[in-house]
């Protein structure tokens, strides 16, 4: 997966982009990659920066999905395709983060 910088013109994808788990996952990973690149401290090793980044992003993703599921469950709509789509998107986001971590490690080597 190629990671490209996020600019105002592509931050949320094109109007024609489908809102699928895959496109959502890719957008989240690309946004986070841009944040990492923009905020990298030149005095820290790439590995240290990535480790901190992955911890913060991972916690935020887990919290966001948990809160969304709690809200949807409270509304009695966390079932069927809604629940399946949330689970699929979460899985794709995790896969994307693993791919990002591997790509970042390859670029740092």
C-alpha positions in Angstrom: 0.0 0.0 0.0 1.4 3.3 -1.0 1.2 6.0 1.6 0.8 9.5 0.2 0.7 12.8 2.0 -2.7 14.1 3.0 -3.5 17.6 1.6 -6.7 19.6 2.0 -7.8 18.5 -1.4 -7.5 14.7 -0.6 -8.1 14.6 3.1 -11.5 13.1 2.9 -11.2 11.4 -0.5 -13.0 12.3 -3.7 -16.7 12.8 -3.8 -16.9 9.7 -6.0 -15.0 7.5 -3.4 -17.1 4.7 -1.9 -17.5 4.6 1.8 -16.4 1.1 2.3 -14.4 -0.4 5.1 -11.5 -0.6 2.7 -11.6 3.1 1.7 -12.2 4.2 5.3 -9.2 2.1 6.5 -7.0 3.5 3.8 -8.0 7.1 4.6 -7.3 6.6 8.3 -3.9 5.0 7.7 -2.8 7.7 5.2 -3.9 10.5 7.5 -2.0 9.0 10.4 1.1 8.4 8.3 1.1 12.1 7.3 0.7 13.1 10.9 3.7 10.9 11.9 5.9 12.4 9.1 4.9 16.0 10.0 5.6 15.6 13.7 8.8 13.5 13.7 11.4 14.8 16.1 14.8 14.8 14.3 16.5 13.9 17.6 14.5 10.7 18.1 15.2 7.4 16.2 12.7 6.4 13.6 11.9 3.3 15.7 11.2 5.3 18.9 8.9 7.7 17.0 7.0 4.9 15.3 6.6 3.1 18.6 5.1 6.2 20.3 2.9 6.9 17.3 1.6 3.4 17.1 0.8 3.4 20.8 -1.1 6.7 20.6 -2.9 5.9 17.4 -3.8 2.3 18.5 -5.3 3.6 21.7 -7.3 6.2 19.9 -8.6 3.7 17.3 -9.6 1.3 20.0 -11.3 4.0 22.1 -13.2 5.3 19.0 -14.5 2.0 17.9 -15.4 1.1 21.5 -17.3 4.3 22.0 -19.1 3.9 18.6 -20.2 0.4 19.5 -21.4 1.5 22.9 -23.5 4.3 21.4 -24.9 2.0 18.6 -25.6 -0.7 21.2 -27.5 1.8 23.3 -29.6 2.7 20.3 -30.2 -1.0 19.7 -28.8 -0.9 16.2 -25.5 -2.7 16.7 -26.6 -5.8 14.9 -26.6 -7.4 11.4 -24.8 -5.6 8.7 -24.0 -2.6 10.9 -22.1 -4.7 13.4 -20.5 -6.7 10.6 -19.3 -3.5 8.9 -17.9 -2.1 12.1 -16.0 -5.3 12.8 -14.7 -5.5 9.2 -13.6 -1.8 9.2 -11.8 -2.3 12.6 -10.0 -5.4 11.2 -9.0 -3.5 8.0 -7.7 -0.6 10.1 -5.6 -3.0 12.1 -4.3 -4.6 8.9 -3.5 -1.2 7.6 -1.6 -0.2 10.7 0.4 -3.4 10.5 1.2 -2.7 6.8 2.1 0.9 7.7 4.4 -0.3 10.5 6.1 -2.7 8.1 6.5 -0.1 5.4 7.9 2.5 7.8 10.4 -0.1 9.0 11.4 -0.8 5.4 11.9 2.9 4.7 13.9 3.4 7.9 16.3 0.5 7.1 
